[in-house]
Amino acid sequence: MGDPSVALPGGADPAVRTRELRRAHAAFTRDGLVEAPVRAVIARSWRRCARARLSPECAPRVELAEAELRSYREEHPLARAMPLFRDLVGAFAADGAHLLAVCDERGSLLWVEGEPGTLRRAERLGFVPGARWAETAMGTNAPGTAVAVGEPVQVFGAEHFSRRVHPWTCAAAPVRDPRTGRVLGAVDITGGDGLAHPHSLAFVQAVARAAETQLTLLAPGPPAAGDSLTALGRDEALLVTGGRRIRLGRRHSEIMALLAHHPEGLSGEELAIALYEDESVSPVTLRAEMSRLRALLGPAAPLSRPYRAAGPLAADFTVLTRQLAAGAVSAALHHYPGPLLPASTAPGIVRLRRRIEDQARAAVIARADAGLLTDWVCSPWGADDPEAWRALAAALPPADRPAALARVRALDRELGARGDDARGDGARGDGAAAAPRRRGGRATYPQPARS
């Protein structure tokens, strides 16, 4: 058996495989059925495209104008790896009439270089610097899917979700920050059927690993003094302090998030009100919790009278809100993995989580950018947001609007039915009361009881 990660296993006939894939693509886009010989990695990607309501006729859009693109590329971490990419891939691409492409972590193309004739064909396709080739925008394609799944991907012909890309074959591998493991983007080789060989995927993987090694050698020195807290999209926050990485329990996560949000400090009474749903909780309970936190953190533990962080504490959610306030919506949402401590029901966290979500959502809708809106509605926290779907429909060209409008109608019907259920007087005994509710199409969390 061939390697399931490669588009065309050794010995396969490209012409036969092309015909089979075109039939399979037509069956999926018509009936939603995945037929042989579609590989599992491609089938999963096609299903994600279907959930995102992508059309098989989708076309790329250039989202970064020349001046903005130039500035963005200069600051991007992968700029330091471009000389290596050109050294390793440039001659290979030129000899085979292929292209070297590098995208960022959102699937936006930063560099596209190679044989002039192939470049002209790619320009007609919209495979150009500044264009968005994320999977959520252009469907299954090697660079966009590689950053979506964080794994190397090879895509052959009709495995691409967009029909206009069927004449092309591509192989891409993600490049990660060697210190944090975060995906920085992907390096891609794009061209004709000659790239369908398994060696193409192995080659681009080796290039990505070489780039990570070079980034390690070029990495700056240790970060400036100060602790950092990561709490977005996590039920248990991660605290980095004094070179240690500490996964906090849920209550300690809530305490540190609240103190990061209030650098001026909180009195014992203020912190207790923000933490506990039951306002009658004894002050002894909070003091015991703080004692356990001090034992865990040592010198980095919060100070008292008032309770406050021991030193500068940078939190991911405060960085996010500053970026949103400054209008840097794309930069902010690049690194938004989800709501603040989503499982927490602490009143102060619930209020802060809603404020952050409302700020992010309002910024995305106000920007009216189809790419940002697509990312939002394809996320777990935005999938059931009819207002965001309406904004996406308005931002799309008329030919691409029907799927988004259909989703709006379905959500309106669903939310109307929920409203009818809520007006009923029958109590439910199936645990539904503890589940998140919806407000304006967004998840809201159970409100703490108030006496």
Salt bridges, closest charged atoms under 4 A:
ASP31 OD2 - ARG30 NE 2.98
GLU57 OE2 - ARG163 NH1 2.26
GLU63 OE2 - ARG132 NH1 3.98
GLU66 OE2 - ARG70 NH2 3.35
GLU105 OE1 - HIS76 NE2 3.43
GLU105 OE2 - ARG182 NH1 3.79
GLU105 OE2 - HIS334 ND1 3.72
GLU105 OE2 - HIS335 NE2 3.98
GLU113 OE2 - ARG86 NH2 2.77
GLU135 OE1 - ARG48 NE 2.65
GLU159 OE2 - ARG17 NH2 3.79
GLU159 OE1 - ARG39 NH2 2.76
ASP177 OD1 - ARG179 NE 3.88
GLU212 OE1 - ARG209 NE 3.00
ASP235 OD2 - ARG250 NH2 3.73
GLU236 OE1 - ARG247 NE 2.75
GLU254 OE1 - ARG251 NH1 2.69
GLU264 OE2 - HIS262 ND1 3.10
GLU279 OE2 - ARG450 NH1 2.19
GLU289 OE2 - HIS252 NE2 3.16
GLU289 OE1 - ARG292 NH2 3.18
ASP358 OD1 - ARG442 NH1 2.12
ASP375 OD2 - ARG106 NH2 3.51
ASP375 OD2 - ARG132 NH2 2.49
ASP384 OD1 - ARG407 NH2 2.87
ASP384 OD2 - ARG438 NH2 3.55
ASP385 OD2 - ARG361 NE 2.40
GLU387 OE1 - ARG361 NH2 2.84
ASP400 OD2 - ARG61 NH2 3.29
ASP412 OD2 - ARG390 NH2 2.84
GLU414 OE2 - ARG418 NH2 2.48
ASP420 OD1 - ARG423 NH2 2.29
ASP430 OD2 - ARG428 NH2 2.30
